[in-house]
């Protein structure tokens, strides 16, 4: 169940961050509310995850996956460009998340 909460935390954070861009500095109501609710859900679900997954591992997965997903959202929704260095860095993050989940005994519940 911890990984379900972690997935919800990641998705909520990505939605909140996407809405944060659209909120225009919290001057547009609906995206501002989505941002606040999204971050509350993300942090609540992350806190549930920390009951069984070590904080360093959970945070590494949460932040890494969030960066990868929000970079994709920025590229698709906001037409923000990713250069070769950014793509290589994102690839390394994906590799790191895979290594943590497949090979680390710290992630076993």
Phi, psi and omega in degrees: 000332181300321181287333173294314178297323179294319178296318177297319178299317181295312181297318179297320180294321179294317177298315181297317181292322176297317178292328178301318177299316182287341182288345179053055180071036181061033177257351178247121192300303188298310177298328177295317178294320177299320178300310182297311181296318180299316179291324177297313178298316181300312183290325177296312180294324176297321179296325177291324178298323185289354175292332184233338180255133179305143186303318181296319180290311181300316182292323179297317179292315182299309184288319180297310179296322178298317179297316180297312182292319181290330174295321177294317177299316178300322180291316184282308186281317187255006177056034178277134185276145174244120180277179184300318180298319178296316179296320177296315179299317178295322176298320177294323177296316178300316178300317180297318179296319178296314179301315180300313185286329184270321190252340184279131175282348180290339183269354181284131184271000000 
